[in-house]
Amino acid sequence: MSKLRLLKLYMPEHDDAPIMSSKVHLNQGLEYLPEELRYLHWHEYPLKTLPSNFEPENLIELNLPYSKVEQIWEGEKEALKLKSADLHHSDNLTRMLEPSEIPNLERINLSNCKSLSYFPLFFQNVNNMLSRVVRLDLSYCAIMEIPQDIGCLSSLKELNLRGNNFRSLPASIGSLSSLTRMNLVENKLESLPASIGCLSSLEFLHLTRNNLVSLPISIKQLSRLRTLDLRNCNMLQSLPELPVLLSHIEARNCKQLQSLPELPSCPEELDTSILESLSKHFRPTASRKLTYFMFTNCLKLNKSGNNILADSQQRIQHRVVALLRQFQQKIQHKDFNDPLLFNFCLPGSEIPDWFSYQSSGSSIAIQLPPHCCNKNFIGFALCVVIQLEEGFDADADECFVKCNYNFEIKTPSETKHADDYCFLFADEFIESDHVLLGFSPCWNVGLPDPDVGHHTTVSFQFSLYYPYLASPRLHKLKCCGVCPAVLNPSKTKPTTLTLKFSASSEAQCSERARTSKSLDRSDEEEVEPSPKRICRYQPDTP
């Protein structure tokens, strides 16, 4: 056995729990492990330490999940080749190794080591000995405080501190310049340091179930941040300006949230070259990938004087312009495939008035205004209202709204058809009516040039989709709305464009707003829809 290099006593796990218990017992203890050992994996290792005569000089990976160890070995030993140490769910662990013993360690998993109530001493005065660590998991360890020295982990990419008792973070956390993912879920954080804006590589920030009242304004400096998770932050009252490239916000059940980031005071403009960029580089997959901003059950967002739906048009305009700018900046990269489709989920029970076409139920057909052409039409703003069905299952899984749409384009010389679809993300845990607002890009669908007359009808069918349920009846679609989006030349700067949501005329739009709610479903003898006519179709059975 002296030449043994790999020893694995493995038990399968599911959802971080062993499927069965180990049958290996060491009633007489363990006297020996070979010095040539490179890989040691022992599920439910039953002793307090590894053998005292074990020399780990060749050990590369050490896995002791669900073990009884109190410390890995007695005294100090050199494990200069050790790259990974995993002792998750070792409830009795009280001491971790010293930095001088493991200077090349890269991955540390001490998740659910319940007796580890302090931050391991190997972070203090390490003199860059652990500068190679890239992944650190200290979730559910009952740790009360993070030392200032954490900033010395210059190579750290993933930090999981979920389920501890932190009330604050040290300013030095901003020195983790390589960090891409930080999980601070289920702590007691009351604030974040301004230095968090220095995390230049951060892409995922998880803050669910903390006591945050607000976020620092420096968070907008996180230029690579993609996901911000704030679910069940019950004290959160406001959000500052957020990073432009943020693609996912989860703020479900932030019951005190009253305001979203302020919007620009004037319309934002795009360079006219965006039209050529879209024509050459737009890919249909950009209308499939979805970004979303979920404010489910944030009921104070719709209180008097603070109605977020009232400025929903400006919010969608702001987001579309930001995505188009990002698209134009990245088209030089051949692998560019960032999404242009996005949606918001907010409490509410009505389609905002600015949607130029509205319908009860889940179907609508519209006639595009004549000025929509292949040079300026870029897609649709979409809106649906979701209601709870009786007998709602709170354990439901993901829920989406699928939108199928069909173009019929008639010109003096031909009739063409084009079909497409998109998905909007709907939170399955809504407690009341909610509004889904979004934007679906449509480019190169075959609309004619500006000087060619056309009659284009677009039919929309919205339906609920549950990927993991066979025949659900959890929600229903109350009503829907669409509004074409066009890029128009700026009146003041000939080289720029502004995004507009189109109606055939302001007068007709006002008339529609006054009359649409009084239209009866029985008006079935109406003939071909005019540009501002609300067309009603019987919704298909989900």
C-alpha positions, 0 to 999 in steps of 0.5 A: 500500500505504500505506493497508493496514490488515490484513495476514494471512499465515496457516497453519492449526494443529492442537493448537498445531502448524502443519499446513504450513509457510509458503511466504513467504520474504524473502531480501532482507529487509523494508523497509516496513510501512504506518503505517495497519496495524491488524492484522498476522498473519504465521505464521513471520515469517522476520526478527529484527525488524519493519522499523526504519521501521515506526511501530506507532501504529495497530496493534491486534493483532499475531500472529507465531506460530512467528516468527524474531523476537528482539525485535519492533522495535529501540529504543522505539516507541509502540504505544498502541492495541495490545490483543493480542500473540501470539508463541507458539512464537517460539523466538528471542525474548529481549526483550519490549516495555517497558510504556511502549510498550504501556500498553493491552495486554490479551492476551499469548501468549508460550507456547513462547518457549524462549529467554525464560528470565526473566520479562519486564521489563515486570512490574517497576516498571510503575506500573500501566501494564499494569493492563489485562492480562486474559490472560497465557500464559508456558507452556513458557518455561523461566522460573525465578522469578516477580517480586513485581511480578506482583501489580500486574496487577490486571485479570488473569483468566487466567494460564498458567505451565505447564511452567516451573521454578518452585519457589515462588510469591511472596506477592504472587500473592494480590493478583490479585483478578480472576484466575479461572484459573491454570495451574501444571502441570508446574513444581517447586512444593514449596509454595503461599503462604498468600496464595493464599487471597486469590484471591477470583475464582479458579475453576480451579486446575491443579497437575498434576505438581508436588512439593507435599506439602500444600496451605495451609489457606487454600485453603478460602477460595477461595469460587468455586473449582470445579476443583482439578487435582492429577493426578500430584502424587506427593509429595502426602500430605494434603488440608486442608478444601476450598471448599464449592462445589468441583465437580471434584477430579482427584487421579489417581496421587497415590500418596502421598496418605494422607488426605482432609479431616476430616469434621464431628464431628456430623450436619449439619442443614438447615432444613425449608424445603428441602423446599418449595424442592425441590418448587418449584424442583428441575429434572431437569437438576440430576440430569444435570450431574455433579460428581466427585472422582477419587482414581484409583490413590491406593492409600494411601487404603485402607491399614490404619488409613486406609480412606477407604471406611469413612467413605464414608457420612459423606462422601456425607452431608456433600457432599449437605447442602452441595449442598442448602444451596447449592441453597437459597441460590441458588434466588432466581436464575432461572438456577440450575442447579447440579448435585446429582449427584456421585461419588467414584472410589477404589481398592477392590473391595467395596461398603461395608456401609452400602449396604442393597441390593447385587448382583453384576453390573450390575443390582438391584431394590429395594423402597423402605421404606414411610416413603419418601414425597414429603415426605422421599425425595430420591434414592439413594446409588449404588455400583459396582465397576469391574474392568479387562478383559484387554487394557486399552487405556491410551489409552482416552478418557473412561469413564462409568457410566450408571445407568437406573432405573425406579419402579413405584409401587403405591397402593390407587388406582393404579399409576404408573411413572417413569423416569430416568437419570444418569451417574457419571464413571469414570477410564479409567486405573485400575490395579486395582479401583475403587469409584464412590460417588455420589448421584443426586437424585430428586424429584417422582417420584410417591411418595404422601403419608406417610399413603398406603400404597404398594408401590414397586419401583425397578429399576436397570441400570448400564452402561459408556459410552465417548463416543468409542469405538464398541465398547470392552471395557476394563472390566466392572462387578463389583457394584453397590449402592444406598441410598435417602436421606431427610430426617428431622426432627431429634429435638432441633430441630423446625425442622431436618432431617437426611439419612439413608440408609434401611433398613427397619430396623437389624435387617434391615440387619444381617441383610443385611450378614451374609447378602448375600455368601453368596447364590448367583446360582442363587437364581432362584425367589425371589418378590417382593423384600422391602425388604431382599432383594438381588434378582439380575438377569442383567446385560445385555451391555455 
